[in-house]
């Protein structure tokens, strides 16, 4: 699940913040809105992130945060890559 560049980028950013809104994730990842939306849905379906939707000043607001399951998966992924690269 995390061996995809955009999903890994999303997870890496979310690991260092409490919540991030959709606009910030677009800025950080440089992804298109459509691609980012698809990857967020996949991460949410895996239970790796929580998505909160609301409105702010009559505009939709989508915010994401990493879940404990997602943090564990990210840490395992990083550990596995380090082992593979002998780091």
Number of C-alpha atoms within 10 A of each C-alpha: 12 18 9 9 9 17 18 18 15 24 23 16 18 20 18 11 11 10 17 18 15 19 12 12 19 16 10 12 16 11 13 10 12 9 12 19 14 12 16 22 15 15 22 18 11 12 14 22 23 17 17 12 11 10 9 9 6 7 8 11 14 16 17 22 23 27 17 13 13 22 17 13 16 20 14 12 16 13 13 12 13 11 10 9 8 7 7
